[in-house]
């Protein structure tokens, strides 16, 4: 099996348009340039030999390293320690506004002694499918793709660089205490190759100060002052890094092709905007006081609704710009992370029928209308059409929240979120006095409630199950109290929690289901524990009043984060991060659990009685 840098050894930087992963050895091993879903120029994360990378690291033997974020920012520091000296590498991406080009800045400073650094800039364009040429210019090196894409970028540095026969850039220098080295790569339009800032040191220092100010000003707008604030805000910054400044949409994760089962074929592209994931992300932002993001996302949603010819056309996911075609392609030339193949781009699940997305979308609109700003009547007409669709189609089979590919079923996730769609539609209509067929909506909402309560209950398991007629447990049922469909005090729900704990929970970790036990996704291999579900479980304990257990498990679960506080989709059997990284769903579930647990602890300390709180905060 190919050796690979563990995911937990990477830090995330970004400019609200795309992101890069930087290893604790000083190598940028992943960068789609210049948008989240753009082709990569560096993808050594997925193939160390072919993928391309940009390393800037000490050449000395026995160097130790440690990464940290500057507090309340997206600026990453990698510190190097050796017998000969101490040095610091600062990596960040200036937040890109309309007139700026996409750039990555790397700044090295020796703090003590001396240290020799080596740099290798080895891009591989178009997911390593295209060759390139390197052109030496007066002040920089220009890398130009020779493939179908018309793309180029330049590398600027204040240290001497040489080119190789392969078209890469290399350099080696010894720096003493107080010395610095600065480098920038910048996307360069083919019709305008000029770079405005020729004083590189002045440019990098200015960009650093601007980036620092941006992040700290953004964090100051948060209203969260509770427990675990540093952890919560780190998750908020991670979600912000996954949110498009241009479009207002949020991608589900930074990466593609990272395995849910190491060595297997569960390797999906998560760099798109899932209606479900983005809706929950906006809920997390609203809870922390970040209303600008929710407004931008609602505008993005309005555009999608305006384009719908029929409510059935609402897609599970879109590209960040709202485009609908996301063809799934296997990159067979890439070895994959730890030999996990095939590496996939695009996502064939985009056109699956999934009923639950209507509920998550309606809940987001409800939250925005309540906490972010009133929706218009013109938009309400689109919303009403979606609620009507749910009322007429809630009994249809779908692929479920977990996107099983082999079959459609009557999944409980679809039924409960259809209930949410109707419930939130009713509440919006009542709150704003909008015209709506309320009698019909009330009737269908109540029918769905009875359907779930009566027909998704297994006497054998003494629990609510994954789909109608099954005996399979599924962590999606944890949403039943979180969306306020069932009370935490409901006896059937309390029995379900006991069953989940018996079959799916390992201390603070939880599987979403047992692979092979329920609906088939057509793929072999076991998964790790699903971290989002672990946080859902903890939030349910808190809502049920078991605060001591919830607090203990929450703090244990925090211990599974990377050294930088980042989480992927899952945690493997050895406690390692697996799946696409970092994962928005995990971080927003952390925020939700922390918020709920903090509030319940405050109420206990103030002497108030413990009651089930509303999902909306």
C-alpha positions in Angstrom: 0.0 0.0 0.0 1.3 3.5 -0.9 2.5 5.5 2.0 0.6 8.8 2.4 0.6 11.7 4.7 -2.2 11.2 7.2 -5.1 13.6 6.7 -4.8 14.9 10.2 -1.3 16.2 9.3 -2.8 18.7 6.9 -4.0 22.3 7.5 -6.6 24.1 5.4 -6.1 27.6 3.9 -8.4 29.3 1.4 -9.7 32.5 -0.1 -13.4 31.9 -0.1 -13.2 30.6 -3.7 -10.9 27.6 -3.4 -8.8 25.9 -0.7 -5.4 24.3 -0.4 -4.1 21.6 2.0 -0.7 22.1 3.5 1.1 19.3 5.2 3.0 19.7 8.5 6.2 19.0 6.4 5.6 22.2 4.4 4.1 20.7 1.2 0.9 21.9 -0.5 -0.4 18.6 -1.8 -3.8 19.6 -2.8 -5.1 22.7 -4.7 -7.9 23.0 -7.2 -7.2 26.3 -8.9 -9.0 28.7 -9.0 -12.4 27.4 -7.7 -13.4 24.7 -5.3 -14.5 22.4 -8.2 -11.7 23.5 -10.6 -9.1 21.0 -11.8 -6.2 20.6 -9.5 -2.6 21.9 -10.1 -1.4 20.0 -7.0 -2.8 16.6 -6.1 0.0 14.7 -4.5 -2.6 13.9 -1.8 -4.1 11.5 -4.3 -1.0 10.4 -6.0 2.4 11.2 -4.6 4.3 10.5 -7.8 1.9 12.0 -10.5 -0.3 14.5 -8.6 2.0 17.5 -8.3 3.0 19.5 -5.2 4.6 22.6 -4.0 7.0 21.9 -1.1 8.9 24.5 0.9 10.7 22.8 3.7 14.1 22.5 5.6 16.7 20.3 3.9 18.4 19.6 7.2 18.2 16.1 8.9 16.2 15.5 12.0 13.8 18.4 11.6 10.6 18.4 13.7 7.5 20.3 12.8 4.3 21.5 14.3 1.3 23.4 12.8 -1.0 25.9 14.3 -3.5 28.6 13.2 -3.0 32.2 14.1 -6.0 32.6 16.6 -9.3 33.4 15.0 -7.9 33.4 11.4 -7.4 31.1 8.4 -3.7 31.8 8.4 -1.6 28.6 9.0 1.8 28.5 10.6 4.2 25.5 10.3 7.1 25.7 12.7 10.3 23.7 12.1 12.8 22.8 14.8 16.3 21.4 14.4 19.6 21.3 16.2 20.7 24.2 14.0 17.8 26.5 14.2 14.1 27.3 14.4 12.1 28.6 11.4 8.5 29.4 10.6 6.5 29.0 7.4 3.3 31.1 7.0 0.8 29.9 4.5 -2.4 31.8 3.5 -4.6 32.8 0.6 -5.6 36.5 0.4 -9.4 36.7 0.5 -10.2 37.3 -3.2 -12.4 40.1 -4.2 -13.6 41.0 -7.7 -10.5 42.7 -9.0 -7.9 40.3 -7.5 -6.4 37.2 -9.0 -6.4 34.0 -7.0 -3.1 33.6 -5.1 -1.3 31.5 -2.5 1.3 33.2 -0.3 4.2 31.4 1.4 6.5 33.3 3.8 9.5 31.7 5.5 11.3 33.4 8.5 14.2 31.9 10.4 13.8 32.7 14.1 17.0 31.2 15.6 20.3 29.9 14.2 20.3 29.0 10.5 18.4 26.6 8.3 18.7 25.5 4.7 15.5 25.4 2.8 14.6 23.6 -0.4 11.6 24.5 -2.6 10.0 22.4 -5.3 7.1 23.7 -7.3 5.9 20.8 -9.4 2.5 21.5 -10.8 0.5 18.9 -12.7 -2.4 20.6 -14.6 -5.9 19.3 -15.1 -5.8 16.6 -12.4 -2.4 15.5 -13.7 -3.9 14.8 -17.1 -2.1 17.7 -19.0 1.5 18.5 -19.6 2.8 22.0 -19.2 5.6 24.4 -20.2 7.7 26.7 -18.0 8.6 30.1 -19.3 11.2 32.2 -17.4 10.2 35.9 -17.5 11.9 39.0 -16.1 10.5 38.8 -12.6 8.8 35.4 -12.4 8.3 31.9 -13.8 5.2 31.3 -15.9 3.6 27.8 -15.8 1.3 27.2 -18.8 -0.9 24.2 -19.4 -0.5 22.4 -22.7 -3.8 20.6 -22.3 -7.3 21.6 -23.5 -7.8 24.1 -20.6 -6.4 27.5 -21.4 -4.8 28.1 -18.0 -1.6 29.5 -16.6 -0.2 30.8 -13.3 3.0 32.5 -12.3 5.5 31.9 -9.5 7.2 34.8 -7.9 10.0 34.6 -5.3 12.7 36.7 -3.8 15.2 33.8 -3.8 17.0 32.4 -6.8 15.1 29.6 -8.7 16.0 27.2 -11.4 13.9 25.2 -13.9 14.2 21.5 -14.5 13.8 19.5 -17.7 10.4 18.4 -16.4 9.2 22.0 -16.3 9.4 22.4 -12.5 11.0 25.1 -10.4 13.5 24.3 -7.7 15.7 26.3 -5.3 17.9 25.8 -2.3 19.1 28.6 0.2 20.5 28.9 3.6 18.8 31.5 5.8 20.1 32.9 9.1 18.2 34.3 12.0 16.1 37.3 10.8 16.2 36.3 7.1 13.0 35.8 5.2 12.0 34.3 1.9 8.7 35.1 0.2 6.9 33.3 -2.6 3.6 33.7 -4.4 1.7 31.8 -7.0 -1.0 33.7 -8.8 -3.5 32.8 -11.5 -2.7 34.9 -14.5 -5.2 35.7 -17.3 -3.8 34.6 -20.6 -4.7 38.0 -22.1 -3.1 40.0 -19.3 0.1 38.5 -17.9 1.1 41.5 -15.9 1.6 41.3 -12.1 1.1 44.6 -10.4 3.2 44.2 -7.3 6.9 43.9 -8.1 8.0 44.6 -4.5 7.3 41.1 -3.3 8.1 41.6 0.3 5.8 44.6 0.5 3.1 42.7 -1.3 3.2 39.6 1.0 3.3 41.7 4.1 0.4 43.8 3.0 -1.6 40.7 2.0 -0.8 39.1 5.4 -2.1 42.2 7.3 -5.2 42.4 5.1 -5.9 38.7 5.5 -5.4 38.8 9.3 -7.8 41.8 9.5 -10.4 40.1 7.4 -10.6 37.0 9.6 -10.5 38.8 12.9 -13.2 41.2 11.8 -15.4 38.3 10.7 -15.0 36.4 13.9 -15.8 39.5 16.0 -19.3 39.5 14.4 -20.1 36.2 16.1 -22.5 36.3 19.0 -21.3 33.0 20.6 -19.7 33.5 24.0 -20.3 30.0 25.5 -18.1 27.0 26.4 -15.6 25.6 23.9 -15.6 28.9 22.1 -12.2 28.5 20.5 -13.3 25.0 19.2 -16.6 26.3 17.9 -15.1 29.3 16.1 -12.5 27.1 14.5 -15.3 25.0 13.1 -17.0 28.2 12.0 -13.9 29.4 10.2 -13.6 26.0 8.5 -17.2 26.3 7.3 -16.5 29.8 6.1 -13.5 28.6 4.1 -15.8 26.1 2.4 -18.3 28.9 1.5 -18.1 30.8 -1.8 -17.9 34.5 -1.5 -18.9 35.0 -5.1 -22.0 32.7 -5.1 -23.0 32.3 -1.4 -23.0 28.5 -1.7 -21.1 26.1 0.5 -19.3 22.9 -0.6 -19.8 19.7 1.4 -16.0 19.2 1.7 -12.7 20.6 0.4 -11.7 17.4 -1.4 -12.6 14.7 -3.8 -11.6 11.0 -4.0 -10.6 10.5 -0.4 -11.9 7.1 0.7 -14.6 6.2 3.2 -13.1 2.8 3.2 -9.3 2.8 2.8 -8.3 0.7 -0.2 -11.8 0.5 -1.5 -14.0 2.2 -4.0 -16.1 4.6 -1.8 -14.3 7.6 -3.2 -16.6 10.5 -4.0 -16.2 14.1 -5.1 -17.7 16.4 -2.4 -16.8 19.8 -3.8 -20.3 20.7 -4.7 -23.3 22.3 -2.9 -25.6 19.8 -1.5 -28.9 21.4 -0.6 -28.9 19.3 2.6 -25.4 20.2 3.8 -25.6 23.8 2.8 -29.0 24.2 4.6 -27.5 22.8 7.8 -24.4 25.0 7.4 -26.6 28.1 7.2 -28.3 27.0 10.4 -24.9 26.8 12.1 -24.0 30.3 10.9 -27.3 31.7 12.1 -26.8 30.2 15.6 -23.4 31.9 15.8 -24.7 35.3 14.6 -23.3 35.2 11.1 -26.4 36.4 9.2 -24.5 37.7 6.1 -23.8 34.1 5.0 -27.4 33.0 5.4 -28.6 35.9 3.3 -26.1 35.1 0.5 -27.2 31.4 0.6 -30.9 32.4 0.4 -30.2 34.5 -2.6 -28.4 31.4 -4.2 -31.5 29.3 -3.3 -33.8 31.9 -4.9 -31.9 31.7 -8.1 -32.3 27.9 -8.1 -36.0 28.2 -7.4 -36.5 30.7 -10.2 -34.9 28.2 -12.6 -37.1 25.3 -11.7 -39.7 24.4 -14.3 -41.2 22.0 -11.8 -40.7 21.4 -8.1 -39.5 17.9 -8.9 -36.5 19.3 -10.7 -34.9 20.4 -7.5 -31.5 18.7 -7.4 -29.7 17.0 -4.6 -26.6 19.0 -5.4 -25.3 21.7 -7.7 -22.0 23.2 -8.7 -21.1 26.2 -6.6 -22.3 28.5 -9.4 -25.7 26.7 -9.5 -25.0 24.7 -12.7 -26.6 21.3 -12.8 -24.4 19.0 -14.8 -21.8 17.2 -12.6 -20.7 14.2 -14.7 -18.9 11.5 -12.7 -15.5 10.6 -14.2 -13.0 8.1 -12.9 -9.4 9.4 -12.9 -7.8 6.0 -13.6 -4.3 7.4 -13.9 -4.2 8.4 -10.2 -3.2 5.8 -7.6 -5.5 7.2 -5.0 -5.0 8.0 -1.4 -3.5 4.9 0.2 -4.3 3.0 -3.0 -8.0 3.7 -2.8 -9.3 3.6 -6.4 -10.9 4.8 -8.5 -10.4 8.5 -7.8 -13.6 10.2 -8.9 -14.5 13.7 -10.0 -18.1 14.9 -10.5 -20.9 13.1 -8.8 -23.4 10.7 -10.3 -25.7 11.1 -7.3 -26.6 14.6 -8.5 -29.8 13.5 -10.2 -30.9 11.0 -7.6 -34.4 11.5 -6.2 -34.1 12.4 -2.5 -37.2 13.7 -0.7 -35.4 14.8 2.4 -33.8 17.8 0.7 -37.1 19.6 0.6 -37.4 19.5 4.4 -33.8 20.7 4.9 -34.4 23.5 2.5 -37.7 24.6 4.0 -36.2 24.5 7.5 -33.4 26.9 6.3 -35.9 29.3 4.8 -38.0 29.1 8.0 -34.9 29.9 10.0 -33.9 32.8 7.8 -37.4 34.2 7.9 -37.4 34.0 11.7 -33.8 35.2 12.4 -32.2 36.6 9.3 -34.9 38.7 7.5 -38.4 38.4 6.0 -38.8 36.6 2.8 -40.8 38.2 -0.1 -44.2 37.1 -1.4 -42.6 36.4 -4.8 -40.2 34.0 -3.2 -43.0 32.5 -1.1 -44.8 31.4 -4.2 -41.8 29.2 -5.1 -41.7 27.9 -1.5 -45.4 27.1 -1.6 -44.9 25.1 -4.8 -42.2 23.1 -3.0 -44.4 22.4 0.0 -47.3 21.3 -2.4 -44.9 18.9 -4.1 -44.0 17.3 -0.8 -47.7 17.0 0.2 -48.4 15.2 -3.1 -45.3 13.0 -3.2 -44.2 12.2 0.3 -45.1 8.5 -0.1 -42.7 8.0 -3.0 -39.6 5.9 -2.6 -36.2 7.6 -2.8 -32.4 6.9 -2.4 -32.3 8.2 1.1 -30.1 10.7 2.9 -27.0 8.4 2.5 -27.5 8.3 -1.3 -27.6 4.5 -1.7 -27.1 3.8 -5.4 -28.6 0.4 -5.9 -32.2 0.8 -4.9 -35.0 3.1 -3.7 -36.8 2.6 -0.4 -39.3 4.2 1.9 -36.5 5.7 4.1 -37.4 7.2 7.4 -35.0 10.1 6.6 -37.3 11.1 3.7 -40.5 10.8 5.8 -39.3 12.9 8.7 -38.0 15.6 6.5 -41.2 15.7 4.5 -42.9 16.3 7.8 -40.4 19.1 8.4 -41.2 20.6 5.0 -44.9 20.8 5.7 -44.4 21.9 9.3 -42.1 24.8 8.4 -44.2 25.8 5.4 -47.2 26.0 7.7 -45.3 28.1 10.3 -44.0 30.5 7.6 -47.5 31.0 6.2 -48.9 31.6 9.6 -46.1 33.9 10.6 -46.3 36.1 7.5 -50.1 35.5 6.7 -49.2 34.2 3.3 -51.9 32.6 1.3 -51.5 28.8 1.5 -53.7 25.6 1.4 -53.2 25.2 5.1 -56.0 22.7 5.7 -54.4 20.3 3.2 -50.9 20.8 4.6 -52.0 20.2 8.2 -53.7 17.0 7.1 -50.7 15.6 5.3 -48.3 16.6 8.0 -50.4 14.7 10.5 -50.6 11.7 8.2 -46.8 11.6 7.9 -46.4 11.8 11.7 -48.7 8.8 12.2 -47.0 6.9 9.4 -43.6 7.3 11.0 -44.7 6.6 14.5 -46.7 3.5 13.6 -45.1 2.0 10.6 -41.4 2.7 11.1 -41.4 1.2 14.6 -39.9 -2.3 15.0 -41.3 -4.4 17.9 -38.3 -6.7 17.5 -35.7 -3.9 17.7 -37.8 -1.7 20.0 -36.7 1.2 17.8 -37.4 3.2 14.8 -35.7 1.7 11.7 -34.0 2.7 8.5 -36.9 2.1 6.1 -40.4 0.7 6.2 -40.5 -3.0 6.9 -36.8 -3.3 7.8 -35.1 -4.2 11.1 -32.0 -2.1 10.4 -31.0 0.7 12.7 -29.8 4.0 11.1 -28.4 7.1 12.8 -30.6 9.4 10.7 -33.3 8.7 13.3 -31.3 10.9 15.6 -32.8 13.9 13.7 -36.3 13.0 14.9 -35.9 15.1 18.2 -33.6 17.6 16.6 -36.2 18.7 14.1 -38.8 18.6 16.8 -40.9 15.8 15.2 -40.7 13.7 18.4 -40.0 14.8 22.0 -36.9 13.4 23.8 -39.4 12.2 26.5 -41.3 10.0 24.0 -41.0 6.4 25.3 -40.5 5.0 21.8 -37.7 7.5 21.2 -36.0 6.7 24.5 -36.1 3.0 23.6 -34.7 3.8 20.2 -31.7 5.6 21.8 -31.0 2.5 23.9 -31.1 0.4 20.7 -28.8 2.7 18.9 -26.3 2.7 21.8 -26.3 -1.0 21.8 -25.7 -1.5 18.0 -24.1 1.6 16.6 -22.3 3.5 19.4 -18.7 2.9 20.6 -18.2 5.2 23.5 -18.2 8.7 21.9 -18.2 7.3 18.3 -21.1 6.2 16.2 -21.6 4.4 12.9 -24.3 5.7 10.7 -25.4 2.1 9.9 -23.7 -1.2 9.5 -22.7 -1.6 5.9 -24.4 -4.5 4.3 -27.2 -4.5 6.9 -29.6 -2.2 5.2 -30.3 -0.8 1.8 -27.5 -1.6 -0.7 -25.2 1.1 -2.1 -23.6 -1.5 -4.5 -20.1 -1.2 -3.0 -18.1 -3.5 -0.8 -16.1 -2.6 2.3 -16.8 -1.3 5.8 -16.9 2.3 6.8 -15.5 4.1 9.8 -17.6 5.8 12.4 -19.6 8.8 11.1 -18.5 11.8 13.1 -21.5 13.9 12.3 -23.7 11.2 13.7 -21.5 11.1 16.8 -22.3 14.8 17.5 -26.0 14.2 16.8 -26.0 11.5 19.4 -24.4 13.8 22.0 -26.8 16.6 21.2 -29.7 14.1 21.8 -28.2 13.2 25.2 -28.1 16.8 26.1 -31.7 17.5 25.0 -32.8 14.4 27.0 -31.2 15.9 30.2 -28.2 13.5 30.4 -25.8 16.4 30.6 -22.9 14.8 32.4 -22.7 11.9 29.9 -23.2 14.3 27.0 -20.4 16.6 28.3 -18.0 13.7 28.8 -18.6 12.2 25.4 -18.4 15.6 23.7 -15.0 16.3 25.1 -13.8 12.8 24.3 -15.0 13.4 20.7 -13.1 16.6 20.5 -10.0 14.6 21.2 -10.4 12.8 17.8 -9.9 16.1 15.9 -6.7 16.8 14.0 -4.1 18.8 15.9 -5.6 21.9 14.1 -9.2 21.0 15.2 -10.2 19.7 11.7 -12.4 16.7 11.0 -13.0 14.6 8.0 -16.2 12.7 7.3 -15.4 9.6 9.4 -13.0 8.3 12.1 -11.4 4.9 11.3 -10.7 2.0 13.6 -7.2 3.4 14.5 -8.7 6.8 15.4 -7.5 8.3 12.1 -9.4 10.7 9.8 -10.9 9.1 6.7 -13.2 10.4 4.0 -13.2 13.8 2.4 -11.4 16.4 4.5 -12.4 18.7 6.1 -16.1 17.9 6.0 -18.7 20.6 6.5 -21.3 18.3 8.0 -19.0 17.3 10.8 -18.1 20.8 11.8 -21.7 22.1 11.7 -22.8 19.1 13.8 -20.0 20.0 16.3 -21.3 23.6 16.4 -24.9 22.4 17.0 -24.0 20.0 19.7 -21.8 22.6 21.5 -24.5 25.2 21.3 -27.2 22.9 22.7 -24.9 21.5 25.4 -23.7 24.9 26.5 -27.3 26.2 26.8 -28.5 23.2 28.7 -25.6 23.4 31.1 -26.3 27.1 31.6 -29.9 26.3 32.5 -28.9 23.6 34.9 -26.5 26.0 36.7 -29.2 28.7 36.8 -31.7 26.2 38.4 -34.1 26.1 35.5 -35.9 22.9 34.7 -34.6 20.8 31.8 -36.9 20.8 28.8 -36.5 19.8 25.2 -35.4 22.9 23.3 -36.4 23.9 19.8 -34.0 22.9 17.0 -33.9 26.5 15.8 -32.2 27.8 18.9 
